[in-house]
Amino acid sequence: MSLRLPAMTAVVCTVVISNPVGYARPLVNAAAPVPQAPIGHLQPRARQFSPGSVPEQIEQQKMSAFDAEQRKLDEQLDKSLSICRCQ
């Protein structure tokens, strides 16, 4: 019985190695096409974000208005808090 196990192992290995299914072959249609973006979705262009462009100025104005409002809210919060820093 001690010789049967190595003999069976050799037979199984030979079958597995010689089996053509075991070899990896590149698939012909493996690369799926890249899906296209829906209509209306465009890649932004550099000129749209260049300094001084109209969209950039609009964004800067929005940010400035938001910052001013946040500063005002922060000042109101600071006034409403009474933190004693006495020792």
C-alpha positions in Angstrom: 0.0 0.0 0.0 2.9 2.3 0.5 3.7 2.4 -3.2 0.1 3.0 -4.3 -0.1 6.5 -2.9 2.9 7.9 -4.8 1.8 6.1 -7.9 -1.7 7.6 -7.7 -0.3 11.0 -6.9 1.9 10.8 -10.0 -1.1 9.8 -12.2 -3.3 12.6 -10.9 -0.5 15.2 -11.4 0.1 14.0 -14.9 -3.6 14.2 -15.8 -3.9 17.7 -14.2 -0.7 19.0 -15.9 -1.6 17.5 -19.3 -5.2 18.8 -19.2 -5.5 21.7 -21.8 -8.2 23.3 -19.6 -5.5 23.9 -16.9 -3.5 26.3 -19.2 -4.4 29.9 -19.0 -5.0 31.5 -22.4 -5.7 35.2 -23.0 -9.4 35.8 -23.7 -10.1 37.3 -27.1 -13.0 39.6 -25.9 -11.7 40.2 -22.4 -11.5 44.0 -22.7 -14.9 45.5 -22.3 -15.4 48.9 -23.9 -15.2 51.9 -21.6 -18.7 53.2 -21.1 -19.3 56.7 -22.4 -20.5 59.5 -20.1 -24.1 60.5 -20.4 -24.9 63.4 -22.7 -24.4 66.7 -21.0 -21.5 65.5 -18.8 -18.4 67.2 -20.0 -14.9 67.2 -18.8 -14.0 70.7 -17.5 -11.6 72.7 -19.6 -8.6 74.7 -18.3 -10.0 78.0 -19.5 -13.1 77.5 -17.4 -10.9 77.6 -14.3 -8.2 80.0 -15.2 -7.7 82.9 -12.8 -10.0 85.7 -13.8 -12.4 83.6 -15.8 -16.1 84.3 -15.3 -16.9 81.0 -13.6 -13.9 81.5 -11.3 -15.1 85.0 -10.3 -18.6 83.7 -9.6 -17.2 81.0 -7.4 -14.9 83.4 -5.5 -17.9 85.7 -4.9 -19.9 82.8 -3.5 -17.0 81.8 -1.3 -16.6 85.4 -0.1 -20.3 85.7 0.8 -20.2 82.4 2.6 -17.0 83.4 4.5 -18.6 86.7 5.6 -21.7 85.0 6.8 -19.7 82.4 8.7 -17.6 85.2 10.3 -20.8 86.9 11.4 -22.1 83.7 12.9 -18.8 83.0 14.7 -18.9 86.5 16.2 -22.4 86.0 17.4 -21.5 82.7 19.0 -18.5 84.2 20.7 -20.7 86.9 22.2 -23.2 84.4 23.4 -20.7 82.2 25.1 -19.6 83.3 28.6 -16.3 81.5 29.2 -14.6 82.5 32.4 -10.9 82.4 32.1 -10.3 83.6 35.6 -7.9 81.8 37.9 
